Amino acid sequence: MKKGVFTIMHYLMPKRGILSLHSGCNVGAGEDVTLFFGLSGTGKTTLSTDPRRPLIGDDEHCWGDNGVFNIEGGCYAKCINLQASKEPEIYKAIRFGTVLENVVFDRRTRVVDFDGNDLTENTRASYPIEYIDNARIPCIGPHPNPHPHWWALPGLHGRLSAGRGRCAPRMEMALEPRNWGRGAKQAHGSRLKRCNPIILPSIERWCGIIRCCLGRSM
């Protein structure tokens, strides 16, 4: 269901000139928005759930003319080896109303063993974003600002003032890791194919929208 909705948004939003993003998102006191990109299981939820920065969303967002907004209205956190001391916001969010997947628990006491990986390391907790104390409601924010670490995104930093057209060819050359978040022991790389199901519009169209979004935030 989760990825199905995101696939639909990935199809519809680019038709409206809106960029759909597999990313976490939070905002600082100065309305500075940060996006955290990555495949499933790479740490978007952990990084975006920061007690010092209100959470806009942990995984799926759109970026349009008026800024960014969250798609889901909830979070889908990995909870293998979860500890209250290391991820207190996520730990506290696991309460009545939260759906746990693949976790090991004592059938008599109903106590969850977050260290248990008998079934898989891909244990999950799904909860409403309101369960995060400092969630930003409604889940919207202004345009992300250019940041000194834009270079962390392949091809997006790329001397934008000298020509944003470099984004598309670099995206086509990009590598994406596989198997993250599924209990895999080793990540593999593969070329970002035009038939990749997560990018339904053409890469040229998708990167054209990226250039427009970056132009708004420059």
C-alpha positions as CSV (number, residue, x, y, z in Angstrom):
1,M,0.0,0.0,0.0
2,K,2.7,2.4,1.0
3,K,4.8,2.1,-2.1
4,G,1.6,1.8,-4.2
5,V,0.5,5.3,-3.2
6,F,4.0,6.7,-3.7
7,T,4.1,5.1,-7.2
8,I,0.8,6.9,-8.0
9,M,2.1,10.2,-6.8
10,H,5.3,9.6,-8.8
11,Y,3.1,9.3,-11.8
12,L,0.7,12.2,-11.1
13,M,2.9,14.9,-9.6
14,P,5.4,15.4,-12.4
15,K,2.5,16.0,-14.7
16,R,1.8,19.1,-12.6
17,G,5.4,20.1,-12.4
18,I,5.8,18.9,-8.8
19,L,8.8,16.8,-7.8
20,S,7.9,13.6,-5.8
21,L,10.8,12.6,-3.5
22,H,11.8,9.5,-1.7
23,S,13.1,11.5,1.3
24,G,12.8,12.5,4.9
25,C,12.2,16.1,5.7
26,N,12.5,18.4,8.7
27,V,12.7,22.1,9.4
28,G,14.7,24.3,11.8
29,A,13.8,27.2,13.9
30,G,14.8,29.6,11.1
31,E,12.4,27.8,8.6
32,D,15.4,26.1,7.0
33,V,14.2,22.9,5.4
34,T,16.4,19.8,5.0
35,L,15.7,16.8,2.8
36,F,17.2,13.4,3.5
37,F,17.4,11.2,0.4
38,G,17.9,7.5,0.4
39,L,16.4,4.1,-0.4
40,S,14.4,2.1,2.2
41,G,16.4,1.3,5.3
42,T,19.2,3.8,4.7
43,G,18.4,6.0,7.7
44,K,15.9,8.7,6.5
45,T,13.6,8.2,9.4
46,T,16.4,8.3,12.0
47,L,18.0,11.4,10.6
48,S,14.8,13.4,10.0
49,T,13.4,12.5,13.5
50,D,15.5,15.1,15.4
51,P,14.3,16.6,18.7
52,R,15.8,19.9,17.7
53,R,14.0,20.2,14.3
54,P,10.3,19.7,13.8
55,L,9.5,16.7,11.6
56,I,7.6,17.3,8.3
57,G,7.8,13.6,7.3
58,D,10.2,10.6,7.4
59,D,9.9,9.1,3.9
60,E,7.8,10.6,1.0
61,H,7.4,14.2,0.0
62,C,6.6,16.5,-2.9
63,W,8.4,19.8,-3.8
64,G,6.4,22.3,-5.8
65,D,5.8,26.0,-6.3
66,N,5.0,26.7,-2.6
67,G,7.6,24.5,-1.0
68,V,7.5,20.9,0.3
69,F,4.7,18.8,1.7
70,N,4.4,15.3,3.1
71,I,2.4,12.6,1.3
72,E,1.8,10.0,4.1
73,G,0.9,11.7,7.4
74,G,2.7,8.9,9.2
75,C,6.1,7.2,9.7
76,Y,7.5,3.8,8.9
77,A,10.5,3.3,11.1
78,K,13.0,0.4,11.3
79,C,13.0,-0.9,14.8
80,I,15.7,-3.5,14.8
81,N,18.0,-2.9,17.9
82,L,15.8,0.1,18.8
83,Q,16.8,1.7,22.1
84,A,15.2,4.6,24.0
85,S,18.6,6.1,24.7
86,K,19.6,6.3,21.0
87,E,16.3,7.0,19.3
88,P,14.0,8.3,22.0
89,E,11.4,10.0,19.7
90,I,10.9,6.8,17.7
91,Y,10.9,4.6,20.8
92,K,8.3,6.8,22.5
93,A,6.1,6.7,19.3
94,I,5.6,3.0,19.7
95,R,2.5,2.8,21.8
96,F,-1.2,2.0,21.4
97,G,-2.2,2.5,17.8
98,T,1.3,1.7,16.4
99,V,1.5,-1.2,14.0
100,L,4.6,-3.4,14.4
101,E,5.8,-5.7,11.6
102,N,8.1,-8.8,11.8
103,V,9.0,-8.2,15.4
104,V,9.8,-10.9,18.0
105,F,7.8,-10.7,21.2
106,D,7.0,-12.8,24.2
107,R,3.6,-14.4,23.7
108,R,2.8,-14.4,27.4
109,T,3.9,-10.9,28.4
110,R,3.5,-9.3,25.0
111,V,6.8,-7.5,25.5
112,V,8.7,-6.9,22.2
113,D,12.3,-7.9,21.8
114,F,13.6,-5.1,19.5
115,D,17.0,-7.0,19.3
116,G,15.3,-10.1,17.9
117,N,15.9,-10.9,14.3
118,D,14.5,-14.4,14.1
119,L,12.3,-13.5,11.2
120,T,14.2,-10.7,9.5
121,E,16.3,-7.6,10.4
122,N,13.6,-5.6,8.5
123,T,11.4,-5.1,11.6
124,R,9.2,-2.0,11.3
125,A,6.9,0.3,13.3
126,S,4.2,2.3,11.6
127,Y,2.6,5.2,13.5
128,P,0.8,8.5,12.9
129,I,3.2,11.5,12.6
130,E,1.3,13.0,15.5
131,Y,3.0,10.4,17.7
132,I,6.2,12.4,17.3
133,D,6.2,15.2,19.8
134,N,7.7,17.9,17.6
135,A,6.0,17.0,14.4
136,R,5.0,19.9,12.2
137,I,1.3,19.9,11.6
138,P,0.2,20.5,8.9
139,C,3.2,18.7,7.3
140,I,4.3,21.5,5.0
141,G,7.4,23.7,4.8
142,P,9.1,26.3,2.6
143,H,11.6,25.6,-0.2
144,P,14.8,23.9,1.0
145,N,17.7,26.3,1.0
146,P,21.0,25.8,-0.8
147,H,23.3,24.1,1.7
148,P,27.1,23.8,1.8
149,H,26.7,20.0,1.6
150,W,24.6,19.9,-1.6
151,W,27.6,18.0,-3.0
152,A,26.3,14.9,-1.2
153,L,23.6,14.6,-3.9
154,P,25.2,13.2,-7.1
155,G,25.0,15.8,-9.8
156,L,22.8,18.3,-8.0
157,H,25.5,20.6,-6.7
158,G,27.4,20.6,-10.1
159,R,28.1,24.3,-10.4
160,L,24.4,25.1,-10.8
161,S,25.0,28.7,-11.8
162,A,27.1,27.5,-14.7
163,G,24.4,25.3,-16.1
164,R,21.8,23.2,-14.4
165,G,21.6,21.1,-17.5
166,R,24.3,18.8,-16.1
167,C,21.8,17.3,-13.7
168,A,20.1,15.0,-16.3
169,P,23.2,13.3,-17.7
170,R,24.7,12.8,-14.2
171,M,21.4,11.3,-13.0
172,E,21.6,8.8,-15.9
173,M,25.1,7.9,-14.8
174,A,24.1,7.5,-11.1
175,L,24.4,4.3,-9.2
176,E,21.8,3.2,-6.8
177,P,22.4,0.7,-3.9
178,R,20.2,-2.3,-3.7
179,N,18.8,-4.5,-0.9
180,W,19.1,-1.9,1.8
181,G,16.5,-2.3,4.5
182,R,15.7,-5.9,3.7
183,G,18.1,-7.6,6.0
184,A,20.8,-7.9,3.3
185,K,24.4,-8.3,4.4
186,Q,25.9,-6.5,1.5
187,A,24.8,-3.7,-0.8
188,H,25.2,-3.9,-4.5
189,G,25.2,-1.2,-7.2
190,S,23.3,-1.0,-10.5
191,R,22.8,1.5,-13.2
192,L,19.7,3.7,-12.8
193,K,17.7,2.4,-15.8
194,R,15.1,4.3,-17.7
195,C,12.7,1.4,-16.9
196,N,13.3,1.7,-13.1
197,P,9.8,1.6,-11.6
198,I,10.5,4.3,-9.0
199,I,11.0,6.9,-11.8
200,L,7.9,6.7,-13.9
201,P,8.4,9.9,-16.0
202,S,11.4,10.0,-18.3
203,I,14.7,10.9,-16.6
204,E,14.9,14.1,-18.7
205,R,11.4,15.2,-17.5
206,W,12.3,14.3,-13.9
207,C,15.6,16.2,-14.0
208,G,13.9,19.2,-15.6
209,I,11.6,19.4,-12.6
210,I,14.7,19.2,-10.3
211,R,16.2,22.1,-12.1
212,C,13.1,24.2,-11.6
213,C,13.0,23.3,-7.9
214,L,16.6,24.2,-7.4
215,G,16.0,27.4,-9.3
216,R,13.3,28.4,-6.8
217,S,15.7,27.8,-3.8
218,M,18.7,29.6,-5.2
